[in-house]
Amino acid sequence: MPKQSKLLALPKSVPIDWFDPIYWNEHLTLRERANYTQDGTHVALPRDPELYSTWSACVAWKNLPVKEFMEKYGNDVLTQYKLPTEEELEQLDQYDAEQVEDQVLSGGEGGDDGGDD
């Protein structure tokens, strides 16, 4: 059994491979996945554990420029993750715009109406 985590919330900014692909694909919402990928998708480690099992194995890739690392290792890692599509991101934007419009039309968030009781 896994140990109980001391984390109370997901981290704000981490490489995508911090998440297990099954957790990312099946448990994170589209909005959560969109938030993590909005500034680009970052990969920390090659997919093959043999490439980071020893320090000497890490030397081969640890100082590669990001573009080269992604071409050699990172893009392979990304194949495991369901990344938000452009269409899904557009739907989120449209939904957010509709929520703002509904809020404006209904007079705000509710609560104090400014009247004297």
N, C-alpha and C positions, 0 to 999 in steps of 0.2 A: 504494500500500500504506500502511496506517496505521502510524504510528510505534509502536514498542514502548513500552508504558506503564511508568512507574516505580512505579505503584501495585501493591502486593503483595496487597491485599485490597479488597473493596468498601468505600466510605465508610459510616459508621455512620448518619448522619442527613442526608438530602438531599431536596430536592423530587423528586417522582416524575419530572418531566420532565428531570432530570439524566440519566436512563436513556433510551436510544433505545427507542421502543415495541416494536420487534422483539426487542431484547435482553431487555427486561422480560418480555414475553409468552412467549418461547420458550426463554430460557436460565436465568432465575431460577427456583428451586424455589418451591413453594407456601409453604414455611416462610420463605424469604427475602422473598417478597412480603408475607407476613403480618407479619414483623418490621418492614418499612418502613412499613406502613400501620396498625400497632397504635395509634399516637398520633394518627391522622388522616392524611389524604392532602393533601400540600401541593403547590402548583403555583407555579413561579417566573415563567414567561413565558406570554404569550398564544400561541396556536397559530400565528397568522399572523406570519411574520418581519417583515413590513412594519411591524408595531406596535412593534418594538424595534430596527429597523435604524438609527434616528437618535435622538439625545437628545430632539429635539422630539416624536418619535412616542411616546417613553416617558412624557413628561409627562402624557399623557392618562389613563394608568392606574397609574402607579407609586405613587401615594399613596392609592389606593382602599382602603377598609376591606376586610378579607379576604372577608367575605360578599358584598359587591358585586363584588369582583374575580372571585370564583368564579362568580357568576351571569353576569357579562358575558363572561368569558374562560376561567376555570379548568375549568368543567364540560365545555366543548368539548374541552379538552386531555385530560381524563380518559376521554373516549370511545375514545381510542387504546389504553388500558391495560386489561389483564385484571386486575381487582382481585379479591382473595379474597372468595368469597361467605360468608354466614353458615354455610352447611352445611359448606363446606371448613374454616372456622375451628373449628367444632364437632368435625369429624373429627380435626383436629390436636390439640385438647384431649383428646379421647378416646384417641388414640394415646399422647400423653404420659402420661396417667393409667395406661394399661395398662403402659407401660414402667416406671413407678415401682413399680407393683404387682408386676410380674415381678421387679424388682430386689429388692424386699423379700422376696418368697417364695423367691428363690434365695439369700438371705443376703448381699446387697450386691453390690459390683462385682467380687468375687474378689480375688485377690492374697493377702496375708498372712492366714493363718487363725488367727493368734494362738498356734499351737503351737510347741513348742521342737523344733528339729531336732537 
